[in-house]
Amino acid sequence: MWPAVYQIRVEGHLGHAMTGWFEDLSIALEDSGDTVLTGPVVDQAALHGLLKRVRDLGVPLVSVNRLESDPAPPRPTEEGD
């Protein structure tokens, strides 16, 4: 089973020192002033750990979304099917 991909949006732009807390995620600073963290999260415990980091930074959490993953590629059919 593959890890789920999550997008976590927080209010404000995170400084360079803060982004180190989320090194496994891609970080986008949006023109709206929000920061969007996106990446794979192996399980619910890891997701709660990320949300705990957001809380510890004291930045407002805007949203948490699980992104749809690409469907698995079709399986090859056996000859004669």
N, CA, C and O atoms as CSV, one atom per row, in Angstrom:
chain,resi,resn,atom,element,x,y,z
A,1,MET,N,N,0.847,-1.176,0.000
A,1,MET,CA,C,0.000,0.000,0.000
A,1,MET,C,C,0.896,1.244,0.000
A,1,MET,O,O,1.873,1.312,0.745
A,2,TRP,N,N,0.563,2.196,-0.818
A,2,TRP,CA,C,1.337,3.425,-0.940
A,2,TRP,C,C,0.896,4.431,0.096
A,2,TRP,O,O,-0.262,4.430,0.513
A,3,PRO,N,N,1.826,5.307,0.524
A,3,PRO,CA,C,1.409,6.354,1.464
A,3,PRO,C,C,0.420,7.310,0.800
A,3,PRO,O,O,0.481,7.552,-0.406
A,4,ALA,N,N,-0.477,7.839,1.599
A,4,ALA,CA,C,-1.422,8.841,1.104
A,4,ALA,C,C,-0.682,10.170,0.947
A,4,ALA,O,O,0.277,10.447,1.667
A,5,VAL,N,N,-1.135,10.980,0.003
A,5,VAL,CA,C,-0.550,12.308,-0.202
A,5,VAL,C,C,-1.509,13.337,0.397
A,5,VAL,O,O,-2.701,13.352,0.090
A,6,TYR,N,N,-0.959,14.194,1.257
A,6,TYR,CA,C,-1.748,15.218,1.919
A,6,TYR,C,C,-1.263,16.606,1.536
A,6,TYR,O,O,-0.095,16.813,1.206
A,7,GLN,N,N,-2.189,17.544,1.588
A,7,GLN,CA,C,-1.881,18.955,1.387
A,7,GLN,C,C,-2.350,19.686,2.651
A,7,GLN,O,O,-3.530,19.672,3.001
A,8,ILE,N,N,-1.384,20.322,3.320
A,8,ILE,CA,C,-1.668,21.052,4.552
A,8,ILE,C,C,-1.432,22.532,4.273
A,8,ILE,O,O,-0.336,22.932,3.880
A,9,ARG,N,N,-2.464,23.334,4.477
A,9,ARG,CA,C,-2.374,24.772,4.221
A,9,ARG,C,C,-2.384,25.512,5.557
A,9,ARG,O,O,-3.252,25.296,6.402
A,10,VAL,N,N,-1.387,26.396,5.724
A,10,VAL,CA,C,-1.324,27.213,6.934
A,10,VAL,C,C,-1.319,28.680,6.548
A,10,VAL,O,O,-0.926,29.049,5.441
A,11,GLU,N,N,-1.759,29.503,7.475
A,11,GLU,CA,C,-1.836,30.948,7.230
A,11,GLU,C,C,-0.453,31.564,7.426
A,11,GLU,O,O,0.225,31.300,8.419
A,12,GLY,N,N,-0.054,32.379,6.474
A,12,GLY,CA,C,1.230,33.056,6.556
A,12,GLY,C,C,2.330,32.271,5.858
A,12,GLY,O,O,2.199,31.075,5.601
A,13,HIS,N,N,3.403,32.963,5.563
A,13,HIS,CA,C,4.569,32.323,4.951
A,13,HIS,C,C,5.494,31.845,6.057
A,13,HIS,O,O,5.854,32.612,6.951
A,14,LEU,N,N,5.878,30.577,5.996
A,14,LEU,CA,C,6.806,30.038,6.969
A,14,LEU,C,C,8.212,30.505,6.639
A,14,LEU,O,O,8.601,30.520,5.471
A,15,GLY,N,N,8.971,30.883,7.639
A,15,GLY,CA,C,10.360,31.263,7.448
A,15,GLY,C,C,11.220,30.039,7.183
A,15,GLY,O,O,10.790,28.906,7.401
A,16,HIS,N,N,12.439,30.277,6.710
A,16,HIS,CA,C,13.334,29.179,6.351
A,16,HIS,C,C,13.574,28.236,7.528
A,16,HIS,O,O,13.606,27.019,7.344
A,17,ALA,N,N,13.741,28.775,8.723
A,17,ALA,CA,C,13.987,27.938,9.900
A,17,ALA,C,C,12.800,27.015,10.169
A,17,ALA,O,O,12.977,25.866,10.574
A,18,MET,N,N,11.592,27.524,9.943
A,18,MET,CA,C,10.387,26.723,10.186
A,18,MET,C,C,10.202,25.639,9.145
A,18,MET,O,O,9.708,24.556,9.458
A,19,THR,N,N,10.593,25.918,7.901
A,19,THR,CA,C,10.374,24.924,6.847
A,19,THR,C,C,11.218,23.677,7.073
A,19,THR,O,O,10.883,22.610,6.559
A,20,GLY,N,N,12.306,23.789,7.831
A,20,GLY,CA,C,13.122,22.621,8.149
A,20,GLY,C,C,12.360,21.569,8.937
A,20,GLY,O,O,12.738,20.397,8.940
A,21,TRP,N,N,11.297,21.978,9.599
A,21,TRP,CA,C,10.471,21.032,10.345
A,21,TRP,C,C,9.687,20.116,9.420
A,21,TRP,O,O,9.165,19.090,9.856
A,22,PHE,N,N,9.601,20.481,8.142
A,22,PHE,CA,C,8.771,19.742,7.187
A,22,PHE,C,C,9.609,19.307,5.981
A,22,PHE,O,O,9.145,19.390,4.844
A,23,GLU,N,N,10.829,18.848,6.221
A,23,GLU,CA,C,11.778,18.581,5.146
A,23,GLU,C,C,11.321,17.525,4.144
A,23,GLU,O,O,11.782,17.534,3.003
A,24,ASP,N,N,10.438,16.625,4.533
A,24,ASP,CA,C,9.975,15.586,3.611
A,24,ASP,C,C,8.822,16.040,2.725
A,24,ASP,O,O,8.365,15.282,1.869
A,25,LEU,N,N,8.350,17.263,2.921
A,25,LEU,CA,C,7.217,17.773,2.153
A,25,LEU,C,C,7.675,18.884,1.222
A,25,LEU,O,O,8.638,19.591,1.518
A,26,SER,N,N,6.987,19.037,0.100
A,26,SER,CA,C,7.257,20.200,-0.744
A,26,SER,C,C,6.542,21.392,-0.121
A,26,SER,O,O,5.454,21.261,0.439
A,27,ILE,N,N,7.173,22.548,-0.229
A,27,ILE,CA,C,6.657,23.748,0.427
A,27,ILE,C,C,6.463,24.831,-0.620
A,27,ILE,O,O,7.399,25.191,-1.333
A,28,ALA,N,N,5.245,25.349,-0.708
A,28,ALA,CA,C,4.933,26.413,-1.666
A,28,ALA,C,C,4.422,27.626,-0.902
A,28,ALA,O,O,3.477,27.528,-0.119
A,29,LEU,N,N,5.054,28.767,-1.138
A,29,LEU,CA,C,4.596,30.028,-0.555
A,29,LEU,C,C,3.695,30.691,-1.585
A,29,LEU,O,O,4.158,31.090,-2.654
A,30,GLU,N,N,2.426,30.810,-1.273
A,30,GLU,CA,C,1.460,31.326,-2.238
A,30,GLU,C,C,1.328,32.838,-2.157
A,30,GLU,O,O,1.598,33.445,-1.121
A,31,ASP,N,N,0.905,33.441,-3.277
A,31,ASP,CA,C,0.688,34.887,-3.334
A,31,ASP,C,C,-0.359,35.345,-2.328
A,31,ASP,O,O,-0.345,36.497,-1.895
A,32,SER,N,N,-1.264,34.451,-1.958
A,32,SER,CA,C,-2.317,34.782,-0.986
A,32,SER,C,C,-1.753,34.985,0.420
A,32,SER,O,O,-2.442,35.487,1.308
A,33,GLY,N,N,-0.497,34.591,0.610
A,33,GLY,CA,C,0.114,34.693,1.925
A,33,GLY,C,C,0.150,33.377,2.677
A,33,GLY,O,O,0.769,33.291,3.738
A,34,ASP,N,N,-0.503,32.347,2.147
A,34,ASP,CA,C,-0.514,31.037,2.789
A,34,ASP,C,C,0.717,30.226,2.382
A,34,ASP,O,O,1.355,30.504,1.367
A,35,THR,N,N,1.031,29.226,3.192
A,35,THR,CA,C,2.050,28.232,2.862
A,35,THR,C,C,1.332,26.911,2.679
A,35,THR,O,O,0.475,26.544,3.483
A,36,VAL,N,N,1.686,26.191,1.610
A,36,VAL,CA,C,1.081,24.887,1.346
A,36,VAL,C,C,2.172,23.824,1.407
A,36,VAL,O,O,3.166,23.883,0.684
A,37,LEU,N,N,1.962,22.857,2.285
A,37,LEU,CA,C,2.868,21.724,2.458
A,37,LEU,C,C,2.221,20.519,1.812
A,37,LEU,O,O,1.075,20.196,2.125
A,38,THR,N,N,2.926,19.845,0.916
A,38,THR,CA,C,2.349,18.718,0.195
A,38,THR,C,C,3.335,17.561,0.172
A,38,THR,O,O,4.530,17.754,-0.051
A,39,GLY,N,N,2.826,16.362,0.405
A,39,GLY,CA,C,3.695,15.201,0.302
A,39,GLY,C,C,3.067,13.952,0.872
A,39,GLY,O,O,1.967,13.979,1.424
A,40,PRO,N,N,3.798,12.844,0.725
A,40,PRO,CA,C,3.290,11.559,1.218
A,40,PRO,C,C,3.359,11.487,2.736
A,40,PRO,O,O,4.297,11.977,3.365
A,41,VAL,N,N,2.341,10.862,3.299
A,41,VAL,CA,C,2.265,10.652,4.746
A,41,VAL,C,C,1.948,9.168,4.943
A,41,VAL,O,O,0.918,8.680,4.478
A,42,VAL,N,N,2.832,8.463,5.626
A,42,VAL,CA,C,2.732,7.005,5.675
A,42,VAL,C,C,1.520,6.466,6.415
A,42,VAL,O,O,0.981,5.422,6.049
A,43,ASP,N,N,1.080,7.182,7.470
A,43,ASP,CA,C,-0.078,6.696,8.217
A,43,ASP,C,C,-0.670,7.833,9.050
A,43,ASP,O,O,-0.169,8.957,9.035
A,44,GLN,N,N,-1.725,7.525,9.761
A,44,GLN,CA,C,-2.418,8.544,10.553
A,44,GLN,C,C,-1.538,9.090,11.675
A,44,GLN,O,O,-1.629,10.271,12.012
A,45,ALA,N,N,-0.690,8.246,12.253
A,45,ALA,CA,C,0.207,8.718,13.310
A,45,ALA,C,C,1.162,9.776,12.760
A,45,ALA,O,O,1.433,10.774,13.428
A,46,ALA,N,N,1.674,9.562,11.542
A,46,ALA,CA,C,2.572,10.542,10.920
A,46,ALA,C,C,1.826,11.833,10.606
A,46,ALA,O,O,2.382,12.921,10.754
A,47,LEU,N,N,0.569,11.723,10.172
A,47,LEU,CA,C,-0.240,12.914,9.901
A,47,LEU,C,C,-0.445,13.712,11.193
A,47,LEU,O,O,-0.313,14.936,11.195
A,48,HIS,N,N,-0.760,13.035,12.261
A,48,HIS,CA,C,-0.945,13.730,13.544
A,48,HIS,C,C,0.361,14.377,13.995
A,48,HIS,O,O,0.342,15.445,14.607
A,49,GLY,N,N,1.492,13.743,13.698
A,49,GLY,CA,C,2.783,14.338,14.024
A,49,GLY,C,C,3.014,15.635,13.266
A,49,GLY,O,O,3.519,16.606,13.829
A,50,LEU,N,N,2.643,15.652,11.976
A,50,LEU,CA,C,2.775,16.878,11.181
A,50,LEU,C,C,1.870,17.980,11.729
A,50,LEU,O,O,2.283,19.134,11.841
A,51,LEU,N,N,0.653,17.622,12.062
A,51,LEU,CA,C,-0.282,18.613,12.595
A,51,LEU,C,C,0.187,19.137,13.960
A,51,LEU,O,O,-0.050,20.296,14.300
A,52,LYS,N,N,0.843,18.284,14.724
A,52,LYS,CA,C,1.405,18.714,16.009
A,52,LYS,C,C,2.517,19.736,15.777
A,52,LYS,O,O,2.646,20.695,16.538
A,53,ARG,N,N,3.322,19.535,14.729
A,53,ARG,CA,C,4.372,20.508,14.400
A,53,ARG,C,C,3.766,21.855,14.027
A,53,ARG,O,O,4.264,22.902,14.440
A,54,VAL,N,N,2.689,21.826,13.245
A,54,VAL,CA,C,2.008,23.074,12.872
A,54,VAL,C,C,1.530,23.771,14.141
A,54,VAL,O,O,1.717,24.976,14.304
A,55,ARG,N,N,0.923,23.019,15.020
A,55,ARG,CA,C,0.446,23.586,16.291
A,55,ARG,C,C,1.600,24.196,17.089
A,55,ARG,O,O,1.480,25.297,17.626
A,56,ASP,N,N,2.718,23.467,17.162
A,56,ASP,CA,C,3.871,23.931,17.941
A,56,ASP,C,C,4.482,25.204,17.364
A,56,ASP,O,O,5.067,26.001,18.098
A,57,LEU,N,N,4.350,25.400,16.050
A,57,LEU,CA,C,4.847,26.626,15.422
A,57,LEU,C,C,3.951,27.814,15.729
A,57,LEU,O,O,4.378,28.964,15.618
A,58,GLY,N,N,2.713,27.540,16.114
A,58,GLY,CA,C,1.783,28.614,16.445
A,58,GLY,C,C,1.190,29.299,15.236
A,58,GLY,O,O,0.698,30.423,15.337
A,59,VAL,N,N,1.230,28.630,14.079
A,59,VAL,CA,C,0.629,29.232,12.877
A,59,VAL,C,C,-0.783,28.671,12.699
A,59,VAL,O,O,-1.019,27.492,12.963
A,60,PRO,N,N,-1.716,29.505,12.255
A,60,PRO,CA,C,-3.085,29.024,12.059
A,60,PRO,C,C,-3.177,27.985,10.937
A,60,PRO,O,O,-2.655,28.189,9.841
A,61,LEU,N,N,-3.835,26.895,11.226
A,61,LEU,CA,C,-4.094,25.845,10.250
A,61,LEU,C,C,-5.314,26.246,9.432
A,61,LEU,O,O,-6.370,26.541,9.993
A,62,VAL,N,N,-5.176,26.260,8.114
A,62,VAL,CA,C,-6.292,26.637,7.239
A,62,VAL,C,C,-7.042,25.394,6.783
A,62,VAL,O,O,-8.270,25.349,6.857
A,63,SER,N,N,-6.309,24.375,6.308
A,63,SER,CA,C,-6.985,23.174,5.832
A,63,SER,C,C,-6.022,21.997,5.755
A,63,SER,O,O,-4.805,22.166,5.677
A,64,VAL,N,N,-6.600,20.801,5.780
A,64,VAL,CA,C,-5.869,19.554,5.568
A,64,VAL,C,C,-6.683,18.762,4.569
A,64,VAL,O,O,-7.860,18.487,4.801
A,65,ASN,N,N,-6.064,18.389,3.453
A,65,ASN,CA,C,-6.772,17.635,2.418
A,65,ASN,C,C,-5.960,16.430,1.996
A,65,ASN,O,O,-4.751,16.516,1.778
A,66,ARG,N,N,-6.641,15.312,1.887
A,66,ARG,CA,C,-6.019,14.124,1.311
A,66,ARG,C,C,-6.236,14.205,-0.194
A,66,ARG,O,O,-7.369,14.300,-0.665
A,67,LEU,N,N,-5.147,14.167,-0.934
A,67,LEU,CA,C,-5.246,14.284,-2.386
A,67,LEU,C,C,-5.506,12.917,-2.999
A,67,LEU,O,O,-5.062,11.887,-2.491
A,68,GLU,N,N,-6.229,12.941,-4.093
A,68,GLU,CA,C,-6.490,11.706,-4.814
A,68,GLU,C,C,-5.189,11.231,-5.441
A,68,GLU,O,O,-4.484,12.001,-6.093
A,69,SER,N,N,-4.884,9.980,-5.243
A,69,SER,CA,C,-3.689,9.433,-5.877
A,69,SER,C,C,-4.078,8.896,-7.248
A,69,SER,O,O,-5.236,8.567,-7.509
A,70,ASP,N,N,-3.084,8.821,-8.105
A,70,ASP,CA,C,-3.346,8.274,-9.431
A,70,ASP,C,C,-3.758,6.822,-9.296
A,70,ASP,O,O,-3.203,6.085,-8.481
A,71,PRO,N,N,-4.731,6.411,-10.095
A,71,PRO,CA,C,-5.133,5.005,-10.024
A,71,PRO,C,C,-3.977,4.121,-10.490
A,71,PRO,O,O,-3.125,4.544,-11.271
A,72,ALA,N,N,-3.968,2.911,-10.002
A,72,ALA,CA,C,-2.937,1.966,-10.404
A,72,ALA,C,C,-3.024,1.714,-11.904
A,72,ALA,O,O,-4.121,1.686,-12.461
A,73,PRO,N,N,-1.881,1.531,-12.565
A,73,PRO,CA,C,-1.936,1.237,-13.998
A,73,PRO,C,C,-2.663,-0.072,-14.241
A,73,PRO,O,O,-2.636,-0.969,-13.398
A,74,PRO,N,N,-3.315,-0.185,-15.397
A,74,PRO,CA,C,-4.044,-1.429,-15.671
A,74,PRO,C,C,-3.077,-2.615,-15.696
A,74,PRO,O,O,-1.930,-2.507,-16.129
A,75,ARG,N,N,-3.579,-3.721,-15.224
A,75,ARG,CA,C,-2.758,-4.927,-15.228
A,75,ARG,C,C,-2.756,-5.519,-16.624
A,75,ARG,O,O,-3.778,-5.504,-17.310
A,76,PRO,N,N,-1.614,-6.038,-17.050
A,76,PRO,CA,C,-1.586,-6.654,-18.386
A,76,PRO,C,C,-2.470,-7.885,-18.401
A,76,PRO,O,O,-2.522,-8.641,-17.431
A,77,THR,N,N,-3.154,-8.073,-19.493
A,77,THR,CA,C,-4.010,-9.262,-19.607
A,77,THR,C,C,-3.177,-10.410,-20.150
A,77,THR,O,O,-2.232,-10.223,-20.916
A,78,GLU,N,N,-3.558,-11.586,-19.729
A,78,GLU,CA,C,-2.865,-12.772,-20.240
A,78,GLU,C,C,-3.359,-13.061,-21.632
A,78,GLU,O,O,-4.508,-12.783,-21.977
A,79,GLU,N,N,-2.474,-13.623,-22.426
A,79,GLU,CA,C,-2.839,-13.954,-23.806
A,79,GLU,C,C,-3.984,-14.959,-23.782
A,79,GLU,O,O,-3.965,-15.933,-23.029
A,80,GLY,N,N,-4.961,-14.706,-24.607
A,80,GLY,CA,C,-6.113,-15.603,-24.680
A,80,GLY,C,C,-7.269,-15.147,-23.829
A,80,GLY,O,O,-8.317,-15.793,-23.845
A,81,ASP,N,N,-7.134,-14.075,-23.092
A,81,ASP,CA,C,-8.258,-13.570,-22.269
A,81,ASP,C,C,-9.256,-12.863,-23.134
A,81,ASP,O,O,-10.267,-12.370,-22.634
